[in-house]
Amino acid sequence: MQHYFADVAWQRTLQKFIALYKERRDAMLAALDEFFPPEATWTHPAGGMFLWITLPDYMDTDSMLAEALESGVTYVPGNSFFPDGKTGRNSMRVNFSFETPESITEAIRRLAKVIEERLELYRVFIEAGALPGYDRKDAAMDENATSWRTSSSTPSRTRKRSCRPAKAMPSRSRSPRRR
């Protein structure tokens, strides 16, 4: 084993994958900025191969998964990462390690379309007063009347988050098994 770690070939391979994942992560972040609605937020990871995307709390990524699959994209619904199966239902984990930057951009465009279609439905419900807990002001049309925005959103659309887990994010540590 000492021979393996003393060999520099694995270090070159590691650097190759770091550069590759960075390129793919950056492609996904750029596509999210370009295609995702302003209501969405996401992490900006310093490492790894996943992003965590959060949608408005009335969205359910578990029920939206079938539509995404029909569009040729997939993700892991956020509630899969919580023991109660309910927390994180408006979130998703997406992977950027396998596909090319071009494929990632296309996948994010398709996923954004699925999300936008679902958001449009919710915006109609909010506007009609049919979604409990939300006012019509929560679904205000923006000044150019081509897209919706929530009344609390900021014009800057700053949506990148640090890679520190939010309070509701699941822990990656595992507890020891009991015998």
C-alpha positions as CSV (number, residue, x, y, z in Angstrom):
1,M,0.0,0.0,0.0
2,Q,2.9,2.4,0.8
3,H,4.1,1.8,-2.8
4,Y,0.7,2.9,-4.2
5,F,0.7,6.2,-2.3
6,A,4.3,6.9,-3.1
7,D,3.6,6.5,-6.9
8,V,2.8,9.9,-8.5
9,A,0.6,8.4,-11.2
10,W,-2.5,8.4,-8.9
11,Q,-1.8,12.1,-8.1
12,R,-2.0,13.0,-11.8
13,T,-5.2,11.0,-12.1
14,L,-6.7,12.8,-9.1
15,Q,-5.8,16.2,-10.6
16,K,-7.4,15.2,-13.9
17,F,-10.6,14.3,-12.1
18,I,-10.6,17.5,-10.0
19,A,-10.3,19.6,-13.2
20,L,-13.0,17.5,-14.9
21,Y,-15.5,17.8,-12.0
22,K,-14.8,21.5,-11.7
23,E,-15.6,22.0,-15.4
24,R,-18.8,20.0,-15.1
25,R,-19.8,21.7,-11.8
26,D,-19.3,25.1,-13.4
27,A,-21.3,24.0,-16.5
28,M,-24.2,23.1,-14.2
29,L,-24.0,26.3,-12.2
30,A,-24.0,28.3,-15.4
31,A,-27.0,26.4,-16.7
32,L,-28.9,26.9,-13.4
33,D,-28.2,30.6,-13.6
34,E,-29.4,30.7,-17.2
35,F,-32.5,28.4,-17.1
36,F,-33.8,28.0,-13.5
37,P,-36.6,30.2,-12.2
38,P,-35.8,32.9,-9.6
39,E,-37.6,31.0,-6.9
40,A,-34.9,28.3,-6.9
41,T,-31.7,28.3,-4.9
42,W,-28.8,25.9,-4.9
43,T,-25.5,25.2,-3.3
44,H,-22.2,26.1,-4.8
45,P,-20.0,23.1,-3.7
46,A,-16.3,23.4,-3.3
47,G,-15.9,19.7,-3.8
48,G,-17.9,16.5,-4.4
49,M,-20.1,15.7,-7.3
50,F,-23.6,16.9,-6.3
51,L,-25.6,20.1,-6.0
52,W,-28.5,20.6,-3.6
53,I,-31.4,22.6,-5.2
54,T,-34.2,24.1,-3.2
55,L,-37.6,25.1,-4.7
56,P,-40.4,27.0,-3.0
57,D,-41.8,25.1,0.0
58,Y,-45.1,24.3,-1.8
59,M,-43.2,22.3,-4.5
60,D,-42.9,18.5,-4.2
61,T,-39.9,17.1,-6.1
62,D,-41.0,13.5,-5.3
63,S,-44.3,14.0,-7.3
64,M,-42.5,15.9,-10.0
65,L,-39.9,13.1,-10.7
66,A,-42.1,11.2,-13.2
67,E,-42.4,14.4,-15.4
68,A,-38.6,14.9,-15.2
69,L,-38.0,11.3,-16.3
70,E,-40.4,11.7,-19.2
71,S,-38.2,14.7,-20.2
72,G,-35.1,12.5,-20.1
73,V,-33.6,13.8,-16.8
74,T,-33.5,12.6,-13.3
75,Y,-32.6,13.7,-9.8
76,V,-32.9,12.4,-6.2
77,P,-35.8,14.0,-4.4
78,G,-34.7,15.7,-1.3
79,N,-37.1,13.9,1.1
80,S,-35.0,10.7,0.4
81,F,-32.3,12.2,2.6
82,F,-34.4,12.6,5.7
83,P,-35.7,9.9,8.0
84,D,-39.3,11.3,8.2
85,G,-39.6,11.3,4.3
86,K,-41.3,14.7,4.4
87,T,-38.5,17.1,5.2
88,G,-36.8,18.3,2.1
89,R,-39.7,17.5,-0.2
90,N,-39.1,20.8,-2.0
91,S,-35.5,20.0,-2.7
92,M,-33.4,17.7,-4.9
93,R,-29.9,16.5,-5.3
94,V,-28.4,16.6,-8.8
95,N,-25.2,15.0,-10.0
96,F,-22.6,16.6,-12.4
97,S,-19.8,14.0,-12.4
98,F,-20.8,11.8,-15.3
99,E,-22.2,13.8,-18.2
100,T,-20.4,16.3,-20.5
101,P,-20.8,20.0,-20.0
102,E,-23.1,20.1,-23.1
103,S,-25.3,17.3,-21.8
104,I,-25.5,18.9,-18.3
105,T,-26.6,22.2,-19.9
106,E,-29.3,20.4,-21.9
107,A,-30.4,18.4,-18.8
108,I,-30.8,21.5,-16.7
109,R,-32.7,23.2,-19.5
110,R,-35.1,20.3,-19.6
111,L,-35.4,20.1,-15.8
112,A,-36.0,23.9,-15.7
113,K,-38.9,23.5,-18.1
114,V,-40.5,20.8,-15.9
115,I,-40.1,23.0,-12.9
116,E,-41.4,26.1,-14.7
117,E,-44.5,24.2,-15.8
118,R,-45.2,23.1,-12.2
119,L,-44.6,26.6,-10.9
120,E,-47.0,28.1,-13.4
121,L,-49.7,25.8,-12.1
122,Y,-49.0,26.8,-8.5
123,R,-48.9,30.5,-9.5
124,V,-52.4,30.1,-10.9
125,F,-53.6,28.5,-7.6
126,I,-51.9,31.2,-5.6
127,E,-53.4,33.9,-7.8
128,A,-56.9,32.3,-7.4
129,G,-56.4,32.2,-3.6
130,A,-56.6,28.4,-3.7
131,L,-53.3,27.6,-2.1
132,P,-53.6,27.9,1.7
133,G,-51.0,30.1,3.3
134,Y,-50.2,32.2,0.2
135,D,-51.5,35.5,-0.9
136,R,-51.9,36.9,-4.4
137,K,-49.0,39.2,-3.7
138,D,-46.9,36.0,-3.4
139,A,-47.4,35.4,-7.1
140,A,-46.8,38.9,-8.6
141,M,-46.2,39.3,-12.3
142,D,-43.0,41.2,-13.0
143,E,-43.0,44.4,-14.9
144,N,-42.3,42.9,-18.4
145,A,-45.1,40.4,-18.0
146,T,-43.1,37.5,-19.3
147,S,-42.2,35.7,-16.1
148,W,-43.5,35.4,-12.6
149,R,-41.6,36.4,-9.5
150,T,-42.4,36.1,-5.8
151,S,-42.9,39.5,-4.2
152,S,-40.1,38.8,-1.7
153,S,-37.5,37.9,-4.4
154,T,-34.7,40.4,-4.9
155,P,-33.9,41.8,-8.4
156,S,-30.3,40.7,-8.1
157,R,-31.3,37.0,-8.2
158,T,-28.3,36.1,-6.0
159,R,-28.9,32.4,-5.4
160,K,-25.6,30.8,-4.8
161,R,-25.1,29.5,-1.3
162,S,-22.0,28.5,0.4
163,C,-21.2,24.8,0.5
164,R,-21.9,24.6,4.2
165,P,-25.0,22.5,4.8
166,A,-28.1,24.4,5.8
167,K,-29.8,23.6,9.1
168,A,-32.2,21.2,7.4
169,M,-29.6,19.4,5.4
170,P,-29.0,15.8,6.4
171,S,-25.8,14.8,8.1
172,R,-23.3,12.8,6.2
173,S,-22.0,11.1,9.3
174,R,-23.2,7.6,10.1
175,S,-23.9,6.4,13.5
176,P,-22.3,3.1,14.6
177,R,-24.3,-0.1,14.1
178,R,-25.8,-1.6,17.1
179,R,-25.5,-5.4,17.5
